[in-house]
Amino acid sequence: MESTMKECRVTSMARGRGPRRRSQDNEDEHSSSWYVHPLLNHPISSALIVTGILALLSYLFGLWGGGQGPSSEERVSKLATGVTVNYFRKELDGEEDIKRAIGKGWYELLWMKKEYAVQAFAKAGDYIKAYSLTSHSRKFHPTIPEFGGRLGVSTFTEVLGGSATAVNFYLPAGPDWRYSEALTGSGASHGKTYIMTDSFAGRYAGGQEGAELALAVDDSLDLGSCEKIGSWCFYANRDKSDVARLRKRAIVTTYTILGPGADLEEFPATVNFGPTFADEGLLIN
């Protein structure tokens, strides 16, 4: 019996050691398959690694189309008067396509894009005194600042109603006709002057039907009773003139904003608000 008890104790001890040896074997197998770097056991190091991974994923997401930069409408919404030319260059992704002197100390800059054209006017000091935006696409119809309506879609009557005080038009035999209305600076507009323009260039670049029609008017357009200042006709009452009929059909393809202190009379009479047909040709070519 004594030998039997000894055998039982040995067997029990062996069994007790057995599971421990098997557990050790399992740990050896696990450690050979998965290696945990000591840094990961440190809370600060782990946080830095997670942050790095998230930053990498964010960067890759941007490359895959999640962050393609501001849209065209967001870009042009940041434009303003009183800023430097370099600010425009930054927001519009580079140097202007055209720069030319237009007289009276002014020079004009143009950025010609696929969806739009931006025109800016500056004097000495390189500060933007006025700028305009022209639609170049049937899909690009931003809201016109301060007035509502959509660029390249809405008529003068829809945008300005009866508020415009001055009219300017140029209707040659060629393709550079244009028609503009201005709401001159006042306290209500914080000293800014707003100009809306319809032109062959604007309609042609925007793919508008009827671009070949010079608004069915010519130099015999009856302006009615107005006060002529330079090339602008300032109205007291235009309802009885041909202008009332014309503005119901004219589409605002360009809007221009003159900052405080920049008056209509300062600009040369031949200035175009918005690109000319020749300017648009540079984009096409």
Secondary structure, DSSP 8 states (H G I E B T S, - for coil): -HHHHHHHHHHHHHHHHHHHHHHHHHHHHHHHH----GGGGSHHHHHHHHHHHHHHHHHHHIIIII-----HHHHHHT--SSSBHHHHHHHTTSS-SEEEEEETTEEEEEEE-SSEEEEEEE-TTSBEEEEEEEE-STT---B-TTT-SBTTT-BHHHHHTT---EEEEE--SSS--EEEEEE---TTTTT-EEEEEEEHHHHHHTT-TTTT--TT--TT----SEEEETTEEEES--TTSHHHHHTTT-B--EEEEE-TT--GGGS-TT--SS--HHHHHHHH-
